[in-house]
């Protein structure tokens, strides 16, 4: 089974600092089918980027920008709204923030 895990696991407010998956994605990884795992890995590798991260300019993915009603970042443990950002931060920046900022 493919996995983005690099064995550098640390939970940073709901995001692994090693592979940048959410805790929910990690916990459900073995229950997902190959297509679901591939979709997450494509988002992690920026193959399905919807915008550049407003913090570091890396390409990142927002589920809302891709047409869904909610975003993967809504499942992260800490979340507060902040008008500083117009789009989701990337997973790396979200994992480094004390307050996760998303605005839609």
C-alpha positions in Angstrom: 0.0 0.0 0.0 1.4 3.4 -1.0 1.9 5.9 1.8 3.4 9.4 2.0 4.7 8.5 5.5 8.4 9.4 6.0 8.6 8.1 9.6 9.0 11.6 11.0 5.6 11.7 12.8 4.6 14.6 15.0 1.1 15.9 15.5 1.2 19.7 15.0 -2.3 20.7 15.8 -3.9 18.0 13.7 -1.3 17.8 10.9 1.6 15.4 10.8 4.9 17.4 10.5 6.4 14.5 8.5 3.9 13.7 5.7 1.5 16.6 6.2 -1.6 14.4 6.3 -4.4 15.3 8.8 -4.8 13.0 11.7 -8.1 11.8 10.2 -6.3 10.9 6.9 -3.7 9.0 8.8 -6.2 7.1 11.0 -8.3 6.2 8.0 -5.5 5.4 5.5 -5.8 1.6 5.7 -9.6 1.8 5.2 -9.3 3.9 2.0 -9.2 2.4 -1.4 -6.3 3.1 -3.8 -8.1 6.0 -5.6 -8.8 7.8 -2.3 -5.2 7.4 -1.2 -3.9 8.6 -4.6 -6.2 11.7 -4.4 -4.7 12.6 -1.0 -1.1 11.9 -2.3 -1.8 14.1 -5.4 -3.0 16.9 -3.1 0.2 16.5 -0.9 2.4 16.7 -4.0 0.6 19.7 -5.5 -0.5 17.7 -8.5 -4.1 18.9 -7.7 -3.2 22.4 -6.6 -5.9 25.1 -6.7 -3.8 28.1 -5.5 -0.5 29.2 -4.0 -0.2 29.3 -0.2 -0.6 32.9 1.0 2.2 32.2 3.6 5.0 30.5 1.6 3.7 30.6 -2.0 3.9 26.8 -2.4 1.2 25.3 -4.6 -1.5 23.8 -2.4 -5.0 22.4 -2.6 -8.4 23.7 -1.2 -11.4 21.4 -1.5 -13.8 24.4 -1.6 -11.8 26.0 -4.5 -12.1 22.6 -6.2 -15.9 22.7 -5.9 -16.6 20.9 -2.6 -18.8 22.3 0.2 -16.1 21.9 2.9 -12.3 21.7 2.9 -10.0 19.1 4.3 -8.5 21.8 6.6 -11.8 21.9 8.5 -10.9 18.6 10.2 -7.7 20.1 11.7 -7.9 20.3 15.5 -7.4 24.1 16.0 -9.1 26.5 13.7 -10.0 30.1 13.9 -11.1 32.5 11.2 -8.8 35.3 10.3 -9.3 37.8 7.5 -5.5 38.0 6.9 -5.8 35.1 4.3 -8.1 34.8 1.4 -7.3 31.1 0.7 -6.2 28.0 2.6 -2.6 27.8 3.8 -0.6 24.8 2.6 -0.4 21.8 4.9 3.1 22.6 6.0 2.2 26.2 7.0 -1.0 25.0 8.7 1.1 22.6 10.8 3.4 25.4 11.8 0.7 27.8 12.8 -0.7 28.2 16.3 -3.9 29.5 14.9 -5.0 28.0 11.6 -6.4 30.7 9.4 -9.0 30.0 6.7 -11.5 32.4 5.1 -14.0 31.6 2.4 
